[in-house]
Amino acid sequence: MREVLPELLDWWRAGRTVGVGTVVATFESSPRPPGAAMLVGPDGEAVGSVSGGCVEGAVYELAEQVVASGSPVLQRYGVSDESAYAVGLTCGGILDVWVEKVSPQTWPDLGDLAADIEAGRPVAVATVVAHPDPARLGRRLTLHPAGGAATGGANTRHTGSLGTERIDEAVADDALGLLAAGRSGTLEYGPEGERRGEGMRVFVSTFAPKPRMLVFGAIDFAAAVARVGAFLGFHVTVCDARPIFATASRFPEADEVVVEWPHRFLRAEVAEGRVDERTVICVLTHDPKFDVPLLEIALRLPAVGYVGAMGSRRTHDDRVKRLREEGLTDVELARLASPIGLDLGARTPEETAVSIAAEIIALRWGGQGERLGELAGPIHHPE
């Protein structure tokens, strides 16, 4: 939804009606994740994608029908043995698409949601996409945690309702968990919110702040890593203790450039709660006076997505020796990706940045960094 929100908001503010198709569940090798969305505008415009081209035509037609009828539809797309020529995904995957009509009348607080997203405030939207009672379909509950993605209870502002207080409470707890993890997905309950029941499916679309990429070392490799990090959707910070190198003009793609000793900056960010399991840390200084105190903090963090350090194998061996002398254990050292990146044969800063990004992606999704043409099985790894 995030990528099509500007166009949706423009039509919404103009009082127009839009057909919206959203991926709410995927199975096997589906090309787009839950939350991917496609709009069918009031004048027939198509914006966004739910499958990379496989079923967009069918979703477009269904969205037109939903706008005309006003009744939302949950539709599954995929080729089955019984319907081998039905509209499906050439990759062999299956996806569920929720198609609804969106207007100021059907979604009155969309503007508030957009404001939260624009400001970087965490927010989650739970929508009933399946229920024995058709009147429940399309009901929404929006959660605005006041103290962060994982904060709930009295600190979370609720707007809307899924039908009853019991349902709202059950879904709110689970939705906040998804929001804290930065994931969107479908949850299943009994018709009245029973946790072990079946019959009601609720899609939770989460809009967490961008994950952070902390790049330490204001060198040419850092500029390339910042560019790739921004491209991948990270909020990128470049930090270096040397003011002559750590300048915004040298790192235009970075969201912020900080002049500070790396370990001091990281310690302060941890104390402020701005480092979590989605944060990636790239240590590019390969200088022990910067690296060792920084990595001593980073590798002991209870939750961080990735810690990688640049340097030759000789530099790596010396770094590990120094870290052991500081008391780091084998378990803590095993979290260090060093030398940083995958073996792509990279030489230039840009190629090296791609290899670092490839390692981050592989670790996130469980990939092995091997050539797909030499493997069998699904291309896309499950969440």
Secondary structure, DSSP 8 states (H G I E B T S, - for coil): -GGGHHHHHHHHHTT--EEEEEEEEEESS-SS-TT-EEEE-TTS-EEE-SSTTSSHHHHHHHHHHHHHH---EEEEE---STTTTSS--TTS-EEEEEEEEESTTT-TTHHHHHHHHHTT--EEEEEEEE-SSGGGTT-EEEEEESS-TT--GGGEEEEE-SSSHHHHHHHHHHHHHHHHHT--EEEEE-TT--TT--SEEEEEEEE----EEEEES-SHHHHHHHHHHHHTT-EEEEEES-TTT--GGG-TTSSEEEES-HHHHHHHHHHTT---TT-EEEE----HHHHHHHHHHHTT-SS-SEEEE---HHHHHHHHHHHHHTT--HHHHTTEE-S-S--S---SHHHHHHHHHHHHHHHHHT-----GGG--S-SS---
